[in-house]
């Protein structure tokens, strides 16, 4: 944009180069040439303001471009009585830069909260939990295939932690009968679960 653009600038009513205020009014009427001239004037100070807020050069350049696009889009809202075009552009620049910082901070805070909610939790834990639940459901389903006496004996011995003699006493049955029920019940469970020896 440099010298060639400056050479085609229309003089302001008072003579000489048009001011940023005059250029912005022309931009509001849709003049692309005026926007090119305005760009040359406001881009450096806008970048300076944004760069002071954002330490990252690439982000500062990106936000500067966003501000200049916003100037083009909202030029019709410019009110000369409320301040100069430069002041308006710098105010937009500062707001955009601060918004970018707040957005980045909010994102970092969300990630930190999400990390704090599951400290040390590995992906494999989720898979293990699902597998364990499916296995419990399968065991529950297979237990329902046993006779009531077999199921009672297995639950007391393997889930209740009782010895065979204790199971016999609890069910008021001979020890040999309990052993047979448990053996038959475990064989049926093994077959239902698809466990191979």
Sine and cosine of phi, psi and omega as CSV:
sin_phi,cos_phi,sin_psi,cos_psi,sin_omega,cos_omega
0.00,0.00,-0.73,0.68,0.14,-0.99
0.24,0.97,-0.73,-0.68,-0.16,-0.99
-0.91,0.41,-0.60,0.80,-0.04,-1.00
-0.88,0.48,-0.60,0.80,0.02,-1.00
-0.94,0.35,-0.70,0.71,-0.01,-1.00
-0.87,0.49,-0.51,0.86,-0.03,-1.00
-0.93,0.36,-0.46,0.89,-0.04,-1.00
-0.99,-0.11,0.07,1.00,0.01,-1.00
-0.89,0.46,0.71,-0.71,0.09,-1.00
-0.98,0.19,0.65,-0.76,-0.01,-1.00
-0.92,0.40,0.50,-0.87,0.06,-1.00
-0.96,0.27,0.29,-0.96,-0.03,-1.00
-0.80,0.60,-0.54,0.84,-0.01,-1.00
-1.00,0.09,0.07,1.00,-0.07,-1.00
1.00,-0.01,0.33,-0.94,0.02,-1.00
0.99,0.16,-0.24,-0.97,-0.05,-1.00
-0.94,0.33,0.61,-0.80,0.06,-1.00
-0.93,0.36,0.54,-0.84,0.02,-1.00
-0.99,0.16,0.23,-0.97,0.05,-1.00
-0.87,0.49,-0.59,0.81,0.02,-1.00
-0.88,0.47,-0.73,0.68,0.00,-1.00
-0.90,0.44,-0.66,0.75,0.00,-1.00
-0.89,0.45,-0.66,0.75,-0.01,-1.00
-0.91,0.42,-0.59,0.81,0.06,-1.00
-0.90,0.43,-0.61,0.79,0.06,-1.00
-0.93,0.36,-0.61,0.79,0.05,-1.00
-0.87,0.49,-0.64,0.77,0.02,-1.00
-0.87,0.49,-0.45,0.89,0.04,-1.00
-1.00,0.01,0.07,1.00,0.10,-0.99
0.99,-0.11,0.26,0.97,-0.03,-1.00
-0.98,0.18,0.92,-0.39,0.05,-1.00
-0.95,0.32,-0.60,0.80,0.02,-1.00
-0.88,0.48,-0.66,0.75,0.03,-1.00
-0.90,0.43,-0.59,0.80,0.01,-1.00
-0.91,0.41,-0.63,0.77,0.03,-1.00
-0.87,0.49,-0.67,0.75,0.03,-1.00
-0.92,0.39,-0.68,0.73,0.01,-1.00
-0.89,0.45,-0.64,0.77,0.02,-1.00
-0.82,0.57,-0.76,0.65,0.00,-1.00
-0.85,0.53,-0.57,0.82,-0.04,-1.00
-0.98,0.20,-0.72,0.69,-0.16,-0.99
-1.00,-0.06,-0.37,0.93,-0.07,-1.00
-0.84,0.53,-0.73,0.68,-0.01,-1.00
-0.87,0.49,-0.75,0.66,0.01,-1.00
-0.92,0.39,-0.56,0.83,0.05,-1.00
-0.88,0.47,-0.73,0.68,0.02,-1.00
-0.86,0.50,-0.65,0.76,0.00,-1.00
-0.87,0.50,-0.70,0.72,0.01,-1.00
-0.90,0.44,-0.73,0.68,-0.04,-1.00
-0.90,0.44,-0.65,0.76,-0.03,-1.00
-0.90,0.43,-0.53,0.85,0.04,-1.00
-0.94,0.35,-0.52,0.85,-0.01,-1.00
-0.99,0.11,-0.70,0.71,0.00,-1.00
-0.98,-0.21,0.83,-0.56,-0.04,-1.00
-0.97,0.26,-0.45,0.89,-0.07,-1.00
-0.99,0.17,0.84,-0.54,-0.06,-1.00
-0.89,0.46,-0.70,0.71,-0.03,-1.00
-0.87,0.49,-0.68,0.73,0.03,-1.00
-0.92,0.39,-0.61,0.79,0.02,-1.00
-0.89,0.45,-0.66,0.75,0.03,-1.00
-0.90,0.44,-0.67,0.74,0.00,-1.00
-0.89,0.46,-0.73,0.68,0.00,-1.00
-0.92,0.40,-0.60,0.80,0.05,-1.00
-0.86,0.51,-0.70,0.72,0.03,-1.00
-0.89,0.46,-0.65,0.76,0.03,-1.00
-0.87,0.49,-0.66,0.75,0.00,-1.00
-0.90,0.43,-0.69,0.72,-0.03,-1.00
-0.92,0.38,-0.59,0.80,0.09,-1.00
-0.91,0.42,-0.66,0.76,0.03,-1.00
-0.90,0.44,-0.61,0.79,0.06,-1.00
-0.86,0.51,-0.70,0.72,0.01,-1.00
-0.88,0.47,-0.73,0.68,-0.07,-1.00
-0.93,0.36,-0.57,0.82,-0.14,-0.99
-0.95,-0.32,0.26,0.97,-0.04,-1.00
-0.83,0.56,-0.52,0.86,-0.01,-1.00
-0.91,0.41,-0.33,0.95,0.00,-1.00
-1.00,0.09,-0.17,0.99,-0.04,-1.00
-0.89,0.46,0.79,-0.61,0.02,-1.00
-0.88,-0.48,0.95,-0.31,-0.07,-1.00
-0.85,0.53,-0.50,0.86,-0.05,-1.00
-0.94,0.33,-0.27,0.96,-0.04,-1.00
-0.99,-0.14,0.00,1.00,0.03,-1.00
0.56,-0.83,0.15,-0.99,-0.03,-1.00
-0.97,0.22,0.28,-0.96,0.03,-1.00
-0.88,0.47,-0.63,0.78,0.01,-1.00
-0.89,0.46,-0.72,0.69,0.01,-1.00
-0.87,0.49,-0.67,0.74,0.01,-1.00
-0.89,0.45,-0.71,0.71,0.00,-1.00
-0.89,0.46,-0.67,0.74,-0.02,-1.00
-0.94,0.35,-0.56,0.83,0.07,-1.00
-0.91,0.42,-0.70,0.71,0.06,-1.00
-0.86,0.50,-0.67,0.74,-0.02,-1.00
-0.88,0.47,-0.72,0.69,-0.02,-1.00
-0.90,0.44,-0.69,0.72,0.01,-1.00
-0.87,0.50,-0.72,0.69,0.00,-1.00
-0.87,0.49,-0.69,0.72,-0.02,-1.00
-0.90,0.44,-0.69,0.73,0.02,-1.00
-0.90,0.43,-0.66,0.75,0.06,-1.00
-0.86,0.52,-0.65,0.76,0.01,-1.00
-0.90,0.44,-0.67,0.74,0.03,-1.00
-0.89,0.45,-0.72,0.70,-0.01,-1.00
-0.89,0.46,-0.66,0.75,0.01,-1.00
-0.89,0.46,-0.70,0.71,0.01,-1.00
-0.90,0.44,-0.64,0.76,0.01,-1.00
-0.92,0.39,-0.67,0.75,0.02,-1.00
-0.89,0.46,-0.67,0.75,0.02,-1.00
-0.89,0.45,-0.70,0.72,0.02,-1.00
-0.89,0.45,-0.65,0.76,0.01,-1.00
-0.90,0.44,-0.67,0.74,0.02,-1.00
-0.88,0.47,-0.69,0.72,0.00,-1.00
-0.91,0.42,-0.62,0.78,0.01,-1.00
-0.92,0.40,-0.67,0.74,0.03,-1.00
-0.90,0.44,-0.66,0.75,0.01,-1.00
-0.90,0.44,-0.63,0.78,0.02,-1.00
-0.93,0.37,-0.60,0.80,-0.01,-1.00
-0.95,0.33,-0.46,0.89,-0.02,-1.00
-0.94,0.33,-0.41,0.91,-0.02,-1.00
-0.71,-0.71,0.91,0.42,-0.05,-1.00
-0.92,0.40,0.74,-0.67,0.07,-1.00
0.93,0.37,0.13,0.99,-0.05,-1.00
-0.98,0.19,0.84,-0.55,0.00,-1.00
-1.00,-0.08,0.40,-0.92,0.04,-1.00
-0.85,0.52,-0.60,0.80,-0.04,-1.00
-0.88,0.47,-0.46,0.89,0.02,-1.00
-0.89,0.47,-0.62,0.79,0.01,-1.00
-0.91,0.42,-0.73,0.69,0.01,-1.00
-0.88,0.48,-0.66,0.76,0.01,-1.00
-0.90,0.43,-0.65,0.76,0.00,-1.00
-0.90,0.44,-0.67,0.74,0.02,-1.00
-0.91,0.42,-0.71,0.71,0.01,-1.00
-0.87,0.49,-0.70,0.71,0.00,-1.00
-0.88,0.47,-0.67,0.74,0.01,-1.00
-0.89,0.45,-0.68,0.73,0.02,-1.00
-0.90,0.44,-0.63,0.78,0.02,-1.00
-0.91,0.41,-0.66,0.75,0.03,-1.00
-0.88,0.48,-0.67,0.74,0.01,-1.00
-0.89,0.45,-0.63,0.77,0.00,-1.00
-0.93,0.38,-0.67,0.74,0.03,-1.00
-0.89,0.46,-0.68,0.74,0.01,-1.00
-0.87,0.50,-0.70,0.72,0.02,-1.00
-0.89,0.45,-0.67,0.74,-0.02,-1.00
-0.94,0.35,-0.58,0.82,0.06,-1.00
-0.88,0.48,-0.54,0.84,-0.02,-1.00
-0.94,0.33,-0.20,0.98,0.03,-1.00
-1.00,0.08,-0.21,0.98,0.00,-1.00
-0.98,0.20,0.35,-0.94,0.13,-0.99
-0.93,0.37,0.31,-0.95,-0.03,-1.00
-0.87,0.50,-0.65,0.76,-0.01,-1.00
-0.92,0.38,-0.65,0.76,0.04,-1.00
-0.90,0.43,-0.72,0.69,-0.03,-1.00
-0.87,0.50,-0.71,0.70,0.02,-1.00
-0.85,0.52,-0.71,0.70,-0.03,-1.00
-0.90,0.43,-0.70,0.71,-0.02,-1.00
-0.91,0.42,-0.69,0.72,-0.03,-1.00
-0.89,0.45,-0.67,0.74,0.01,-1.00
-0.92,0.39,-0.68,0.74,-0.08,-1.00
-0.97,0.25,-0.73,0.69,-0.15,-0.99
-0.99,-0.14,-0.47,0.88,0.03,-1.00
-0.97,-0.25,-0.44,0.90,0.02,-1.00
-1.00,-0.01,-0.25,0.97,0.04,-1.00
0.97,0.23,0.33,0.94,-0.02,-1.00
-1.00,0.01,0.48,-0.88,0.08,-1.00
-0.98,0.20,0.23,-0.97,0.01,-1.00
-0.84,0.54,-0.74,0.67,0.01,-1.00
-0.87,0.50,-0.59,0.81,0.02,-1.00
-0.92,0.39,-0.64,0.77,0.04,-1.00
-0.89,0.46,-0.69,0.73,0.01,-1.00
-0.86,0.50,-0.67,0.74,-0.02,-1.00
-0.93,0.37,-0.70,0.72,-0.02,-1.00
-0.89,0.45,-0.59,0.81,-0.04,-1.00
-1.00,-0.10,0.03,1.00,0.02,-1.00
0.79,0.61,0.78,0.63,0.00,-1.00
-0.73,-0.68,0.43,-0.90,0.04,-1.00
-0.89,0.45,0.51,-0.86,-0.04,-1.00
-0.85,0.52,-0.66,0.75,0.00,-1.00
-0.87,0.50,-0.64,0.76,0.01,-1.00
-0.91,0.42,-0.67,0.75,0.01,-1.00
-0.89,0.45,-0.69,0.72,0.00,-1.00
-0.88,0.48,-0.66,0.75,0.01,-1.00
-0.90,0.43,-0.71,0.70,0.02,-1.00
-0.86,0.51,-0.70,0.71,-0.02,-1.00
-0.90,0.43,-0.70,0.71,-0.01,-1.00
-0.88,0.48,-0.74,0.67,-0.01,-1.00
-0.90,0.43,-0.66,0.76,0.00,-1.00
-0.90,0.43,-0.66,0.75,0.00,-1.00
-0.93,0.37,-0.59,0.81,0.06,-1.00
-0.89,0.46,-0.71,0.71,0.01,-1.00
-0.90,0.43,-0.64,0.77,0.04,-1.00
-0.89,0.46,-0.70,0.71,-0.01,-1.00
-0.86,0.51,-0.71,0.70,-0.01,-1.00
-0.91,0.42,-0.66,0.75,-0.02,-1.00
-0.91,0.41,-0.65,0.76,-0.02,-1.00
-0.98,0.20,-0.19,0.98,-0.01,-1.00
0.96,0.29,0.47,0.88,0.00,-1.00
-0.99,0.16,0.77,-0.63,0.05,-1.00
-0.98,-0.22,0.49,-0.87,-0.01,-1.00
-0.96,0.28,0.00,0.00,0.00,0.00
